[in-house]
Amino acid sequence: VQLVESGGGLVQPGGSLRLSCAASGSIFSFNTMSWYRQAPGKGRELVAAITRGGMTNYADSVKGRFTISRDNAKNTVYLQMNSLKPEDTAVYYCRGDTGRLPTWGQGTQVTVSS
């Protein structure tokens, strides 16, 4: 199963974006699906995750602003990002975990700037 992200772009501080992660097969093959991000010069960090059963968790830095969700019929996971800040600027990656090697998407750039 391959993962393809979309929805990134340039947005002003305080704005919103919705990222999508489309799987080429069933997302039920993954125990957990997550969004990570990597800012220039920094390591990759977990932003949000959702389990097959729908349980979610978020990085403290995005709680209350970002929402992860999944549409099983469309085999797609979303990341709704509101009240964006310049420090949210990064490449955002989708990841699927089966308990073996994870599957990564190619990433989508999010830039928050006035």
Kinemage of the C-alpha trace (Angstrom):
@kinemage 1
@onewidth
@group {chain A} dominant
@subgroup {mainchain}
@vectorlist {calphas} color= white
{ca val a 1} P 0.000 0.000 0.000
{ca gln a 2} L 1.332 3.437 -0.941
{ca leu a 3} L 0.491 6.747 0.730
{ca val a 4} L 0.166 10.061 -1.127
{ca glu a 5} L -0.191 13.380 0.674
{ca ser a 6} L -1.819 16.514 -0.727
{ca gly a 7} L -3.219 19.826 0.454
{ca gly a 8} L -0.086 21.682 1.465
{ca gly a 9} L 0.656 25.253 0.467
{ca leu a 10} L 1.284 28.797 1.617
{ca val a 11} L -1.074 30.262 4.214
{ca gln a 12} L -1.044 33.352 6.391
{ca pro a 13} L -0.744 33.092 10.187
{ca gly a 14} L -4.133 32.328 11.680
{ca gly a 15} L -5.269 30.557 8.529
{ca ser a 16} L -6.316 26.956 7.915
{ca leu a 17} L -5.338 24.065 5.685
{ca arg a 18} L -6.555 20.499 5.336
{ca leu a 19} L -4.031 17.840 4.426
{ca ser a 20} L -5.087 14.543 2.875
{ca cys a 21} L -3.293 11.197 2.849
{ca ala a 22} L -4.716 8.818 0.289
{ca ala a 23} L -3.833 5.126 0.460
{ca ser a 24} L -3.607 2.984 -2.667
{ca gly a 25} L -5.245 0.177 -0.719
{ca ser a 26} L -7.289 -0.272 2.417
{ca ile a 27} L -6.212 1.829 5.397
{ca phe a 28} L -7.467 -1.019 7.588
{ca ser a 29} L -4.159 -2.700 6.776
{ca phe a 30} L -2.564 -0.161 9.141
{ca asn a 31} L -2.958 -0.376 12.927
{ca thr a 32} L -2.220 3.320 13.241
{ca met a 33} L -1.988 6.210 10.802
{ca ser a 34} L -0.061 9.317 11.714
{ca trp a 35} L 1.045 12.720 10.544
{ca tyr a 36} L 4.643 13.761 11.159
{ca arg a 37} L 6.418 16.957 10.233
{ca gln a 38} L 9.976 18.057 9.692
{ca ala a 39} L 11.025 21.688 9.812
{ca pro a 40} L 14.283 22.874 8.220
{ca gly a 41} L 17.254 21.823 10.335
{ca lys a 42} L 15.114 19.796 12.738
{ca gly a 43} L 14.211 16.178 13.222
{ca arg a 44} L 10.932 14.590 12.208
{ca glu a 45} L 8.298 14.847 14.939
{ca leu a 46} L 4.901 13.261 15.523
{ca val a 47} L 2.015 15.671 15.037
{ca ala a 48} L -1.062 13.460 15.372
{ca ala a 49} L -2.068 9.816 15.185
{ca ile a 50} L -5.272 7.827 14.852
{ca thr a 51} L -5.744 4.119 15.485
{ca arg a 52} L -7.868 1.677 13.530
{ca gly a 53} L -10.431 2.036 16.328
{ca gly a 54} L -10.459 5.815 16.064
{ca met a 55} L -8.428 6.758 19.145
{ca thr a 56} L -6.358 9.884 18.609
{ca asn a 57} L -3.387 11.610 20.168
{ca tyr a 58} L -1.680 14.909 19.429
{ca ala a 59} L 1.563 16.702 20.068
{ca asp a 60} L 1.138 19.317 22.785
{ca ser a 61} L 2.085 22.043 20.308
{ca val a 62} L -0.970 21.364 18.107
{ca lys a 63} L -3.636 20.326 20.638
{ca gly a 64} L -6.797 22.338 20.175
{ca arg a 65} L -5.720 23.528 16.712
{ca phe a 66} L -5.262 20.359 14.627
{ca thr a 67} L -7.678 17.478 14.132
{ca ile a 68} L -6.847 14.093 12.627
{ca ser a 69} L -9.627 12.012 11.102
{ca arg a 70} L -10.117 9.096 8.747
{ca asp a 71} L -12.600 8.196 6.040
{ca asn a 72} L -12.448 4.431 5.715
{ca ala a 73} L -14.656 4.390 2.634
{ca lys a 74} L -12.208 6.679 0.819
{ca asn a 75} L -9.089 5.100 2.348
{ca thr a 76} L -7.979 8.586 3.317
{ca val a 77} L -6.691 10.227 6.481
{ca tyr a 78} L -6.990 13.963 7.000
{ca leu a 79} L -5.268 16.583 9.099
{ca gln a 80} L -7.343 19.719 9.613
{ca met a 81} L -5.034 22.518 10.702
{ca asn a 82} L -6.520 25.713 12.128
{ca ser a 83} L -4.976 28.811 13.717
{ca leu a 84} L -1.722 28.112 11.917
{ca lys a 85} L 1.484 29.666 13.213
{ca pro a 86} L 4.817 30.335 11.493
{ca glu a 87} L 6.337 27.585 13.637
{ca asp a 88} L 3.996 25.087 11.937
{ca thr a 89} L 6.033 25.541 8.750
{ca ala a 90} L 7.417 22.141 7.759
{ca val a 91} L 7.134 19.246 5.366
{ca tyr a 92} L 4.245 17.098 6.560
{ca tyr a 93} L 4.434 13.333 6.101
{ca cys a 94} L 1.806 10.655 6.382
{ca arg a 95} L 2.809 7.348 7.958
{ca gly a 96} L 1.099 3.995 8.251
{ca asp a 97} L 2.106 1.385 10.848
{ca thr a 98} L 1.358 -2.325 10.725
{ca gly a 99} L 3.742 -3.388 13.491
{ca arg a 100} L 6.486 -4.052 10.959
{ca leu a 101} L 8.332 -1.458 8.862
{ca pro a 102} L 6.286 1.757 8.549
{ca thr a 103} L 5.035 3.110 5.244
{ca trp a 104} L 5.757 6.776 4.518
{ca gly a 105} L 4.326 9.180 1.998
{ca gln a 106} L 6.479 11.590 0.027
{ca gly a 107} L 5.505 14.656 2.060
{ca thr a 108} L 3.731 17.936 1.383
{ca gln a 109} L 5.106 21.404 2.170
{ca val a 110} L 3.201 23.696 4.520
{ca thr a 111} L 4.446 27.273 4.801
{ca val a 112} L 2.881 29.720 7.241
{ca ser a 113} L 3.983 33.250 6.473
{ca ser a 114} L 2.610 36.728 5.959
